[in-house]
Amino acid sequence: MKAKVTWILIADGATAKVFEHCGPGKGLKPVDDLMFEQAPLKAGEIMADRPGRSISSMGSGGRSAMEYSSDPVAVRERRFVENVAEQLERKHQQHAFDRLIVAAAPTALGDLRPAFSKGVRDCIVAELPKDLTNLPTAQLEGHFADLLPV
């Protein structure tokens, strides 16, 4: 019987890595073509222009700054994790993995859930709301010991 292939997605809003576990004693191996990274930017670096101004229709006709309708950093991070979810969907359609474990920073995990297709969601065996993107590969396996076959 062929061992089930488990993929582990580790992500935050700017970095995502996928590791593969092919069975007991095999350890975790990075999936080379599934390492994503975007430079983290602050809102001021994304929005070069200041927000517009509006004129008050009441009173002395004062002007006030308009507010942005969304947080550009959050929008950028959401688009990033949506791209990661699309790549996982492609690999799922190619039957590259049987099971998926997702460990992501809480905000990224919240953005990933609706971005996953039904097929990918059905493969998810566990979710961990943790940012493990900065851990060395050797230390990652300990976080998934209860979820991976030994």
N, CA, C and O of each residue as an XYZ file, in Angstrom:
600
protein
N       0.839     -1.174      0.000
C       0.000      0.000      0.000
C       0.892      1.248      0.000
O       1.845      1.348      0.773
N       0.569      2.169     -0.862
C       1.331      3.403     -0.982
C       1.039      4.313      0.213
O      -0.116      4.506      0.593
N       2.111      4.872      0.802
C       1.943      5.789      1.923
C       1.264      7.071      1.441
O       1.493      7.533      0.323
N       0.438      7.622      2.299
C      -0.223      8.875      1.951
C       0.774     10.021      2.051
O       1.571     10.093      2.987
N       0.714     10.905      1.079
C       1.592     12.062      1.050
C       0.894     13.210      1.769
O      -0.206     13.623      1.402
N       1.563     13.711      2.801
C       1.037     14.836      3.563
C       1.864     16.067      3.245
O       3.092     16.042      3.321
N       1.185     17.139      2.888
C       1.849     18.417      2.697
C       1.532     19.293      3.892
O       0.439     19.248      4.456
N       2.522     20.092      4.260
C       2.351     21.040      5.355
C       2.601     22.434      4.804
O       3.689     22.731      4.311
N       1.598     23.274      4.887
C       1.717     24.668      4.466
C       2.003     25.505      5.696
O       1.262     25.463      6.678
N       3.089     26.269      5.633
C       3.456     27.182      6.704
C       3.428     28.580      6.091
O       4.125     28.845      5.111
N       2.625     29.471      6.666
C       2.438     30.765      6.005
C       2.180     31.888      6.987
O       1.724     31.686      8.113
N       2.492     33.078      6.509
C       2.023     34.315      7.120
C       1.609     35.199      5.948
O       1.425     34.681      4.846
N       1.459     36.475      6.130
C       0.990     37.322      5.045
C       2.024     37.651      3.989
O       1.693     38.275      2.981
N       3.287     37.240      4.195
C       4.337     37.586      3.241
C       5.218     36.406      2.843
O       5.996     36.515      1.895
N       5.112     35.285      3.546
C       5.940     34.117      3.282
C       5.074     32.867      3.356
O       4.202     32.753      4.217
N       5.320     31.942      2.453
C       4.638     30.651      2.506
C       5.608     29.581      2.016
O       6.316     29.765      1.026
N       5.621     28.464      2.730
C       6.470     27.340      2.380
C       5.636     26.074      2.473
O       4.762     25.954      3.332
N       5.912     25.135      1.584
C       5.222     23.851      1.634
C       6.275     22.769      1.831
O       7.295     22.732      1.144
N       5.997     21.890      2.792
C       6.866     20.760      3.070
C       6.094     19.477      2.831
O       4.869     19.442      2.948
N       6.825     18.423      2.495
C       6.203     17.140      2.189
C       6.663     16.098      3.198
O       7.836     16.045      3.569
N       5.724     15.275      3.634
C       6.012     14.143      4.508
C       5.450     12.903      3.815
O       4.243     12.790      3.605
N       6.342     11.977      3.462
C       5.921     10.806      2.674
C       5.777      9.532      3.483
O       5.566      8.466      2.905
N       5.882      9.606      4.776
C       5.691      8.416      5.587
C       6.623      8.390      6.778
O       7.496      9.246      6.924
N       6.424      7.388      7.634
C       7.209      7.275      8.861
C       8.714      7.259      8.583
O       9.192      6.561      7.688
N       9.443      8.043      9.369
C      10.891      8.076      9.273
C      11.454      8.843      8.091
O      12.672      8.896      7.920
N      10.608      9.432      7.280
C      11.081     10.133      6.076
C      11.414     11.604      6.337
O      12.135     12.218      5.551
N      10.903     12.174      7.427
C      11.162     13.575      7.719
C      10.400     14.513      6.796
O       9.610     14.079      5.957
N      10.649     15.798      6.965
C      10.007     16.820      6.135
C      10.988     17.278      5.066
O      12.164     17.521      5.336
N      10.473     17.389      3.844
C      11.288     17.881      2.733
C      10.567     19.060      2.103
O       9.364     18.987      1.850
N      11.296     20.160      1.844
C      10.649     21.300      1.188
C      10.215     20.940     -0.233
O      10.931     20.241     -0.950
N       9.059     21.415     -0.626
C       8.597     21.269     -2.004
C       9.156     22.486     -2.738
O       8.698     23.611     -2.537
N      10.146     22.245     -3.584
C      10.944     23.329     -4.166
C      10.142     24.402     -4.887
O      10.400     25.591     -4.698
N       9.190     24.014     -5.695
C       8.485     25.032     -6.479
C       7.334     25.682     -5.713
O       6.533     26.414     -6.295
N       7.253     25.414     -4.405
C       6.187     26.014     -3.601
C       6.751     26.778     -2.400
O       6.369     26.541     -1.254
N       7.656     27.686     -2.692
C       8.191     28.610     -1.698
C       7.842     30.015     -2.195
O       8.290     30.427     -3.265
N       7.062     30.730     -1.434
C       6.582     32.045     -1.847
C       7.073     33.099     -0.872
O       7.147     32.865      0.334
N       7.407     34.260     -1.412
C       7.818     35.343     -0.538
C       7.555     36.672     -1.227
O       7.805     36.830     -2.422
N       7.053     37.614     -0.463
C       6.921     38.981     -0.956
C       7.492     39.884      0.127
O       7.355     39.613      1.320
N       8.116     40.933     -0.299
C       8.724     41.859      0.660
C       7.623     42.515      1.486
O       6.665     43.049      0.928
N       7.752     42.478      2.812
C       6.742     43.155      3.625
C       6.859     44.666      3.458
O       7.953     45.227      3.533
N       5.748     45.301      3.236
C       5.726     46.755      3.064
C       4.793     47.379      4.086
O       3.837     46.755      4.545
N       5.088     48.617      4.429
C       4.198     49.373      5.306
C       3.199     50.127      4.435
O       3.425     50.323      3.241
N       2.110     50.541      5.036
C       1.066     51.241      4.286
C       1.620     52.438      3.533
O       1.221     52.681      2.394
N       2.533     53.196      4.138
C       3.104     54.369      3.494
C       3.911     54.040      2.254
O       4.037     54.869      1.352
N       4.460     52.831      2.204
C       5.229     52.412      1.035
C       4.314     51.955     -0.104
O       4.695     52.015     -1.273
N       3.133     51.508      0.233
C       2.175     51.058     -0.781
C       1.432     52.242     -1.375
O       1.206     52.300     -2.584
N       1.055     53.188     -0.521
C       0.286     54.349     -0.963
C       1.217     55.542     -1.056
O       1.593     56.119     -0.036
N       1.587     55.911     -2.256
C       2.503     57.029     -2.442
C       1.803     58.365     -2.222
O       2.420     59.328     -1.766
N       0.539     58.420     -2.542
C      -0.199     59.678     -2.434
C      -0.935     59.759     -1.109
O      -1.304     58.747     -0.513
N      -1.137     60.984     -0.670
C      -1.953     61.192      0.510
C      -3.414     61.044      0.108
O      -3.762     61.247     -1.056
N      -4.273     60.690      1.065
C      -5.687     60.600      0.725
C      -6.238     61.971      0.332
O      -5.693     63.006      0.713
N      -7.317     61.958     -0.427
C      -7.937     63.210     -0.859
C      -8.536     63.985      0.288
O      -8.516     63.543      1.437
N      -9.070     65.143     -0.036
C      -9.691     65.984      0.974
C     -11.133     66.245      0.553
O     -11.459     66.237     -0.634
N     -11.968     66.471      1.522
C     -13.360     66.781      1.205
C     -13.737     68.107      1.849
O     -13.156     68.525      2.851
N     -14.715     68.748      1.251
C     -15.202     70.024      1.773
C     -16.507     69.760      2.504
O     -17.419     69.125      1.974
N     -16.576     70.246      3.698
C     -17.762     70.049      4.509
C     -18.924     70.861      3.941
O     -18.754     72.032      3.602
N     -20.090     70.253      3.835
C     -21.267     70.966      3.320
C     -21.978     71.719      4.437
O     -22.893     72.501      4.177
N     -21.574     71.494      5.644
C     -22.206     72.147      6.785
C     -21.207     73.122      7.421
O     -20.000     72.890      7.364
N     -21.676     74.153      7.993
C     -20.826     75.061      8.768
C     -19.973     75.954      7.900
O     -20.433     76.467      6.880
N     -18.730     76.139      8.304
C     -17.861     77.120      7.682
C     -17.175     76.614      6.415
O     -16.281     77.285      5.900
N     -17.566     75.458      5.904
C     -16.973     74.948      4.670
C     -15.554     74.453      4.879
O     -14.724     74.553      3.976
N     -15.265     73.921      6.061
C     -13.928     73.407      6.358
C     -13.584     72.188      5.514
O     -14.454     71.533      4.941
N     -12.319     71.914      5.457
C     -11.838     70.764      4.697
C     -11.310     69.722      5.673
O     -10.786     70.055      6.736
N     -11.450     68.498      5.308
C     -10.901     67.430      6.151
C     -10.375     66.308      5.265
O     -10.840     66.097      4.145
N      -9.400     65.602      5.801
C      -8.799     64.495      5.049
C      -9.770     63.329      4.978
O     -10.479     63.025      5.937
N      -9.785     62.686      3.818
C     -10.616     61.498      3.658
C      -9.813     60.284      4.135
O      -8.583     60.288      4.088
N     -10.498     59.280      4.578
C      -9.840     58.056      5.040
C      -9.862     57.022      3.923
O     -10.768     57.004      3.090
N      -8.853     56.167      3.923
C      -8.852     55.056      2.964
C      -9.935     54.070      3.363
O     -10.196     53.869      4.549
N     -10.562     53.458      2.372
C     -11.667     52.544      2.663
C     -11.189     51.163      3.091
O     -11.970     50.383      3.635
N      -9.910     50.847      2.853
C      -9.394     49.556      3.283
C      -7.922     49.699      3.651
O      -7.252     50.651      3.251
N      -7.447     48.748      4.409
C      -6.041     48.733      4.808
C      -5.236     48.112      3.671
O      -5.398     46.924      3.392
N      -4.377     48.877      3.008
C      -3.659     48.349      1.849
C      -2.710     47.206      2.190
O      -2.468     46.340      1.351
N      -2.170     47.188      3.404
C      -1.299     46.091      3.810
C      -2.120     44.802      3.918
O      -1.696     43.749      3.441
N      -3.282     44.891      4.538
C      -4.144     43.718      4.679
C      -4.603     43.206      3.312
O      -4.653     41.997      3.085
N      -4.937     44.126      2.403
C      -5.361     43.739      1.052
C      -4.220     43.028      0.332
O      -4.439     42.010     -0.323
N      -3.009     43.556      0.450
C      -1.835     42.946     -0.196
C      -1.564     41.546      0.364
O      -1.270     40.620     -0.391
N      -1.664     41.396      1.688
C      -1.440     40.093      2.309
C      -2.529     39.102      1.908
O      -2.243     37.927      1.678
N      -3.771     39.567      1.822
C      -4.872     38.684      1.419
C      -4.655     38.189     -0.011
O      -4.873     37.012     -0.300
N      -4.230     39.074     -0.896
C      -3.948     38.659     -2.278
C      -2.818     37.644     -2.327
O      -2.849     36.707     -3.124
N      -1.823     37.835     -1.472
C      -0.698     36.903     -1.412
C      -1.179     35.498     -1.030
O      -0.844     34.525     -1.707
N      -1.962     35.386      0.047
C      -2.410     34.053      0.468
C      -3.413     33.464     -0.529
O      -3.490     32.243     -0.668
N      -4.176     34.303     -1.219
C      -5.067     33.793     -2.268
C      -4.259     33.173     -3.404
O      -4.666     32.159     -3.969
N      -3.119     33.770     -3.742
C      -2.234     33.206     -4.758
C      -1.681     31.851     -4.290
O      -1.604     30.903     -5.072
N      -1.302     31.770     -3.024
C      -0.815     30.502     -2.466
C      -1.910     29.440     -2.572
O      -1.641     28.303     -2.961
N      -3.139     29.809     -2.227
C      -4.259     28.864     -2.299
C      -4.488     28.390     -3.740
O      -4.795     27.219     -3.962
N      -4.342     29.285     -4.710
C      -4.493     28.900     -6.122
C      -3.431     27.888     -6.529
O      -3.724     26.930     -7.244
N      -2.197     28.100     -6.076
C      -1.113     27.164     -6.406
C      -1.377     25.790     -5.779
O      -1.133     24.760     -6.408
N      -1.872     25.780     -4.551
C      -2.203     24.501     -3.912
C      -3.330     23.793     -4.656
O      -3.322     22.568     -4.779
N      -4.288     24.553     -5.148
C      -5.378     23.953     -5.928
C      -4.830     23.285     -7.182
O      -5.252     22.180     -7.521
N      -3.910     23.926     -7.868
C      -3.301     23.315     -9.067
C      -2.618     21.998     -8.721
O      -2.775     20.999     -9.424
N      -1.862     22.009     -7.631
C      -1.159     20.789     -7.214
C      -2.149     19.713     -6.765
O      -1.920     18.524     -6.986
N      -3.243     20.131     -6.139
C      -4.269     19.171     -5.725
C      -4.893     18.497     -6.945
O      -5.142     17.291     -6.934
N      -5.140     19.269     -7.984
C      -5.698     18.698     -9.218
C      -4.735     17.726     -9.878
O      -5.159     16.836    -10.615
N      -3.431     17.890     -9.619
C      -2.422     16.981    -10.151
C      -2.184     15.784     -9.209
O      -1.311     14.955     -9.464
N      -2.959     15.705     -8.133
C      -2.861     14.621     -7.139
C      -1.473     14.558     -6.508
O      -0.945     13.471     -6.274
N      -0.882     15.716     -6.233
C       0.460     15.784     -5.655
C       0.460     15.458     -4.157
O       1.494     15.071     -3.612
N      -0.688     15.610     -3.489
C      -0.768     15.315     -2.054
C      -2.135     14.737     -1.722
O      -3.120     14.953     -2.428
N      -2.156     13.982     -0.604
C      -3.398     13.365     -0.140
C      -3.990     14.113      1.051
O      -5.207     14.234      1.191
N      -3.098     14.608      1.903
C      -3.510     15.300      3.126
C      -2.791     16.636      3.197
O      -1.712     16.804      2.629
N      -3.399     17.587      3.901
C      -2.801     18.910      4.052
C      -2.947     19.363      5.496
O      -4.018     19.266      6.094
N      -1.838     19.860      6.040
C      -1.832     20.497      7.357
C      -1.480     21.961      7.112
O      -0.535     22.265      6.383
N      -2.234     22.856      7.716
C      -1.999     24.289      7.526
C      -1.602     24.909      8.862
O      -2.357     24.860      9.833
N      -0.411     25.491      8.898
C       0.046     26.243     10.066
C       0.306     27.659      9.573
O       1.231     27.897      8.797
N      -0.507     28.585     10.025
C      -0.393     29.954      9.522
C      -0.682     30.953     10.635
O      -1.405     30.665     11.588
N      -0.094     32.131     10.481
C      -0.412     33.215     11.403
C      -1.931     33.394     11.394
O      -2.555     33.239     10.344
N      -2.535     33.716     12.535
C      -4.002     33.774     12.596
C      -4.673     34.590     11.491
O      -5.682     34.153     10.936
N      -4.139     35.752     11.164
C      -4.740     36.568     10.106
C      -4.631     35.869      8.755
O      -5.592     35.843      7.986
N      -3.463     35.303      8.467
C      -3.269     34.591      7.205
C      -4.174     33.367      7.132
O      -4.724     33.060      6.074
N      -4.330     32.664      8.259
C      -5.210     31.497      8.283
C      -6.650     31.906      7.982
O      -7.368     31.215      7.258
N      -7.055     33.035      8.548
C      -8.405     33.552      8.268
C      -8.591     33.914      6.804
O      -9.689     33.765      6.267
N      -7.530     34.391      6.143
C      -7.611     34.710      4.717
C      -7.531     33.456      3.853
O      -8.118     33.406      2.772
N      -6.808     32.447      4.324
C      -6.649     31.208      3.546
C      -7.941     30.397      3.489
O      -8.293     29.865      2.436
N      -8.633     30.303      4.592
C      -9.826     29.422      4.653
C     -10.799     29.659      3.499
O     -11.143     28.703      2.803
N     -11.260     30.898      3.264
C     -12.202     31.081      2.155
C     -11.539     30.990      0.780
O     -12.225     30.803     -0.224
N     -10.210     31.121      0.726
C      -9.512     31.055     -0.562
C      -9.312     29.627     -1.043
O      -9.151     29.398     -2.241
N      -9.320     28.659     -0.125
C      -9.145     27.260     -0.521
C     -10.366     26.747     -1.261
O     -11.500     27.067     -0.903
N     -10.132     25.958     -2.284
C     -11.233     25.311     -2.991
C     -11.809     24.205     -2.102
O     -11.198     23.828     -1.103
N     -12.965     23.698     -2.462
C     -13.578     22.615     -1.684
C     -12.672     21.392     -1.665
O     -12.539     20.735     -0.633
N     -12.052     21.082     -2.793
C     -11.169     19.922     -2.865
C      -9.994     20.030     -1.914
O      -9.644     19.057     -1.246
N      -9.378     21.205     -1.846
C      -8.254     21.412     -0.930
C      -8.753     21.375      0.510
O      -8.115     20.767      1.370
N      -9.897     22.024      0.786
C     -10.451     22.007      2.152
C     -10.713     20.581      2.622
O     -10.497     20.263      3.792
N     -11.177     19.719      1.715
C     -11.458     18.335      2.085
C     -10.195     17.553      2.445
O     -10.276     16.550      3.154
N      -9.034     17.996      1.970
C      -7.759     17.338      2.278
C      -7.159     17.793      3.602
O      -6.258     17.140      4.129
N      -7.645     18.900      4.141
C      -7.061     19.454      5.363
C      -7.399     18.561      6.554
O      -8.566     18.299      6.847
N      -6.346     18.103      7.232
C      -6.533     17.256      8.412
C      -6.317     18.039      9.703
O      -6.753     17.602     10.768
N      -5.649     19.190      9.623
C      -5.429     20.002     10.823
C      -5.050     21.423     10.430
O      -4.451     21.662      9.381
N      -5.415     22.358     11.301
C      -5.024     23.763     11.160
C      -4.416     24.209     12.477
O      -4.958     23.934     13.547
N      -3.295     24.893     12.391
C      -2.646     25.443     13.574
C      -2.519     26.946     13.399
O      -1.854     27.393     12.464
N      -3.137     27.743     14.269
C      -3.028     29.201     14.149
C      -1.708     29.698     14.746
O      -1.695     30.406     15.752
N      -0.588     29.310     14.102
C       0.751     29.680     14.573
C       1.575     30.153     13.397
O       1.458     29.625     12.291
N       2.412     31.151     13.638
C       3.349     31.602     12.614
C       4.664     30.858     12.834
O       5.417     31.174     13.755
N       4.933     29.875     11.987
C       6.151     29.065     12.083
C       7.112     29.362     10.937
O       8.051     28.600     10.704
N       6.889     30.454     10.223
C       7.674     30.722      9.019
C       9.151     30.961      9.304
O       9.978     30.764      8.413
N       9.508     31.375     10.502
C      10.909     31.663     10.806
C      11.658     30.499     11.452
O      12.845     30.620     11.757
N      10.979     29.379     11.661
C      11.644     28.222     12.264
C      12.465     27.454     11.243
O      12.057     27.328     10.088
N      13.617     26.940     11.653
C      14.377     26.069     10.744
C      13.603     24.770     10.501
O      12.831     24.327     11.351
N      13.818     24.179      9.349
C      13.110     22.951      8.970
C      13.265     21.856     10.024
O      12.312     21.125     10.298
N      14.432     21.737     10.606
C      14.686     20.689     11.596
C      13.769     20.792     12.814
O      13.456     19.778     13.437
N      13.336     22.003     13.158
C      12.479     22.190     14.325
C      10.988     22.079     14.004
O      10.163     21.992     14.913
N      10.645     22.082     12.732
C       9.232     22.074     12.357
C       8.532     20.767     12.699
O       7.391     20.772     13.163
N       9.207     19.661     12.474
C       8.553     18.366     12.644
C       7.978     18.183     14.047
O       6.947     17.530     14.208
N       8.627     18.750     15.059
C       8.129     18.648     16.425
C       6.751     19.272     16.606
O       5.978     18.828     17.455
N       6.441     20.283     15.826
C       5.132     20.933     15.931
C       4.015     20.074     15.341
O       2.838     20.306     15.617
N       4.383     19.089     14.534
C       3.376     18.266     13.850
C       3.442     16.800     14.260
O       2.829     15.950     13.614
N       4.185     16.493     15.335
C       4.401     15.115     15.757
C       3.080     14.348     15.954
O       2.982     13.178     15.581
N       2.087     14.995     16.527
C       0.802     14.315     16.765
C      -0.021     14.130     15.500
O      -0.973     13.349     15.488
N       0.337     14.841     14.434
C      -0.460     14.818     13.218
C       0.135     13.959     12.110
O      -0.555     13.608     11.152
N       1.426     13.617     12.241
C       2.113     12.839     11.225
C       2.327     11.417     11.697
O       2.559     11.193     12.885
N       2.254     10.439     10.785
C       2.534      9.057     11.194
C       4.000      8.925     11.607
O       4.881      9.550     11.016
N       4.244      8.112     12.619
C       5.619      7.930     13.090
C       6.285      6.719     12.507
O       7.444      6.444     12.816
